[in-house]
Each structure stands twice: as structure tokens, then as C-alpha cells.
Amino acid sequence: MPDNFGRMTSDEAPQHTPGPWTICNHAGTNSGHYDGYLKSDIRAGADLIHIRQSVAGNTFPRLAANVRLIAAAPSMYDALWAIANMQVQEETDKGEVLALCMSIARIELEKCSTAGK
């Protein structure tokens, strides 16, 4: 078993909370400000993930973009897992598989800009 920042071997199951993850809305806003940090939260199942960024050099739009990316992570993981495990049976299937992979990638990238909204 890896430590918190170690790599997992291919036979180890992911330990993250399944999606969807959503961005919490506090008092009508997606973000707050306290103790020199910008903050936002993500609801992941029964867990609440607190996201804090130093105010220095950061803005609410940057925090919001980072939080959307984090909230989209479980969906992106599932999509990448599906792509990595696709089986191509014949040479003629390669074009269709590539088109499907690109379609999945576009959908997941869109989620990064709208996740949790």
C-alpha cells in the first residue's frame, strides 16, 4: 500500500470517494475569504473537502477554476480508466476508437469548466 503521495500499483483499487463531487455553495457564493486564504469546499459523498489557497497571487476566478477541476476528477478518472481498458479487435476499429476517445475527452474537459455548478 503506498503512502499518501506514493504511486499505486496496477492491481490496487483507487481509494477515492466515487463521484459525483459537487462544489458547495456558502451563503450564495462559491467561495469565501478568511485568515489570509481564499476558500471553497467540495462535497464528496459524505465527506467535505476544504480547499484553501493563499490570497497572495491568487484570485477567486483561479480558485474557482481549481475547484472545478478537482470536482471533475472522479469523472475524469472513470473516463481515463475506460479509455485505457478499451480493446481494439481489428485494424478497422482504430478510427472509431480514436473518435470515441476524443469525444470522451471533450466531454470531460467541458466538465472541468462546469463541474459542481
N, C-alpha and C positions, 0 to 999 in steps of 0.2 A: 504494500500500500504506500503510495507516495506521501510526502509531507504536503502541507498546504499549497506549496508552489512547485511541487515536483511534477514530473511527467507521468502519465498513466500508461501502462502497457495496453496493447490492443485487446487483451482479454478482460480488462477491468471495466465494469459498467460505470457510466457517468454518475456522479453523486449530486448533481444539481437538482433543484426543485423543478419539476416539469412546468412548462408554460400553460396558459399564457401568463406573462408577467405584465402588470399594469402600473402606470405612474399614478401615485396618489395625488389627490388634489387637496391642498390645505387652504382653507378659508378663501376659496375662489381663485387661488393661484397654483401654479405647478411648482413653485419654488419659494424658498424663504431665505432669510438672512439672519445669522446670529453668530456671535463670538468671532467675527472676522472670517466667517465662511459663508459660502452660498450653499444651500441645502435643498435636497429633494428626496423623496422616498419612492421605492418600488415595492409593490405588493407581489410576493412570490409565494403562492399558496397561502399557508398560514403565517408565513414569515414576512417581516417588514425589513427591507434592505435600505439603510440610510446612506445616502450619497452626499459627501461633503467635498467642496473644492475651496481652496484658499481664494479669498477675494482678489489678492494680488494677481493681476494679469488675466483674470477670468471674468466672464460676464454671464448673465442669466441665459442669453442665447447659447453660449458654449456649454453651460451646464445642461440646458435642456437637450441639446444635441447629444451629449454624452449619455444622458439618462435614457433617451430614446434608443440609442444603440445598445445599451445594457438591457433594456426591457425587451428588445428584439432577439437577444442572444439565444434563448431556448428554441425559438422557431428556426433561427439560422442553423443552430446545431443539428436539429432534426433534418433540415433540408440538405445540409452537407453530408450527414450520415447516409441519407437516401441516395444522394449522387454517388458517394464513394462505394456504395454497395450495388450499384446498377450492374446488370450483366448484359453484355452485348453478345448476342449469339452469332450474328452474321455480319459480314462487311457492310452490307446494305443498311444495317440498323444504325451504323455510326452517325450518320447525318441526323436521323430522328432523335437519337440520344443526345447529341450535341444541342439540338434545338430545344429539347426539353430541359436540359441543364441550364441553358441561357434563360429560358422562361422562368425557371425556379429562381435563378439568381436575381432577375429583375424584380420578381415579387418580393424577395427577401430584402433587397435594397430599398424598395418602397416602404417596407415595414420599418426600416431604420429611421425614416423621416416622419413616420406617423405613429409608431408604437406607443401604446398607452394613452393616446389622446382620446 
